[in-house]
Amino acid sequence: DYEEVFAPLARIEAIRLFLAYTSFMGFPVYQMDVQSAFLYGTIEEEVYVCQPPGFEDPQHPDKVYKVVKALYGLHQAPRAWYETLATYLLENRFQRGTIDQTLFIKKQQKDILLV
């Protein structure tokens, strides 16, 4: 849906519970950042952009470009990134949290991985 532009956010209660649980269990907590995360999201809507200033094609000044991947600043970018990440995690045997849909859990023998 073109109008659906929000990306779900982790609830503060889920973050607190996660940190309390990891502290209680003595688990290490790691943080990461995905550089240019929005560029990895694929959009399903048809979006076109004009040629940016300084990059116009003089032979085709009215040419527009179809956007295939999300762009920083595009309203759909946060949602597209979330869907891309969620799809990857679910395909790799993670399960969505029942209370917070932004929490992904993978259990393997005695190990638990929370994303």
C-alpha positions in Angstrom: 0.0 0.0 0.0 1.5 3.3 -1.1 0.0 5.1 1.9 1.5 2.6 4.4 4.8 4.3 5.1 5.4 3.7 8.8 8.0 1.2 10.1 7.2 -0.6 13.3 9.2 0.4 16.4 10.2 -1.7 19.3 8.0 -1.0 22.3 10.0 0.4 25.3 8.6 -2.4 27.5 10.0 -5.0 25.1 13.4 -3.3 25.2 13.4 -3.2 29.0 12.3 -6.8 29.2 15.0 -7.8 26.8 17.7 -6.0 28.7 16.5 -7.4 32.1 16.4 -10.9 30.8 19.9 -10.7 29.2 21.3 -9.2 32.4 19.6 -11.9 34.6 20.9 -14.7 32.3 24.4 -13.1 32.0 24.1 -13.0 28.2 26.3 -10.6 26.3 24.4 -7.9 24.4 25.8 -6.7 21.0 24.6 -3.7 19.0 25.0 -3.2 15.3 24.2 -0.6 12.7 23.4 -1.4 9.1 25.1 1.2 6.9 22.7 2.7 4.4 19.9 0.4 5.6 17.2 2.1 3.6 19.0 1.2 0.3 18.5 -2.5 1.0 14.7 -2.3 1.1 12.8 -3.2 -2.1 9.6 -1.2 -2.8 6.6 -2.7 -4.4 4.9 0.5 -5.5 5.8 2.2 -8.8 7.7 5.3 -7.9 9.4 7.6 -10.4 11.9 10.4 -9.8 13.0 13.3 -12.0 16.6 13.7 -13.0 18.6 15.3 -10.1 20.1 18.7 -10.8 23.5 18.4 -12.3 22.8 15.0 -13.7 20.3 15.8 -16.4 20.6 14.0 -19.7 20.7 16.9 -22.2 19.4 14.7 -25.0 16.4 13.6 -22.8 15.7 16.5 -20.4 12.2 15.2 -19.5 13.3 11.7 -18.8 12.3 10.2 -15.4 13.6 7.1 -13.6 11.7 4.2 -12.1 12.9 3.5 -8.5 13.5 -0.1 -7.8 15.2 0.0 -4.4 14.1 2.4 -1.6 15.9 5.7 -1.4 16.8 7.7 1.6 14.0 10.3 2.1 11.4 8.2 0.2 8.3 7.8 2.4 8.3 4.0 1.9 11.9 3.5 2.8 11.6 2.7 6.5 8.8 0.2 5.9 10.6 -1.4 3.0 13.7 -1.9 5.1 11.7 -3.5 7.9 10.0 -5.8 5.5 13.3 -6.8 3.9 14.9 -7.5 7.4 11.8 -9.4 8.6 11.6 -11.6 5.5 15.3 -12.5 5.9 15.0 -13.3 9.6 11.8 -15.4 9.0 13.5 -17.3 6.1 16.3 -18.1 8.5 14.1 -19.8 11.1 13.6 -16.8 13.4 10.1 -16.4 14.9 8.3 -13.1 15.6 7.7 -12.3 19.2 4.1 -12.7 20.2 4.0 -9.6 22.3 6.2 -7.3 20.2 6.3 -8.0 16.4 9.7 -6.2 16.1 11.4 -8.8 18.3 12.7 -11.9 16.4 13.7 -15.0 18.3 15.8 -18.1 17.2 16.3 -21.0 19.6 19.0 -23.5 18.8 19.6 -26.2 21.4 20.4 -24.2 24.5 21.2 -21.0 22.7 18.8 -18.1 22.1 19.3 -15.3 19.6 17.2 -12.2 20.0 17.1 -9.6 17.2 
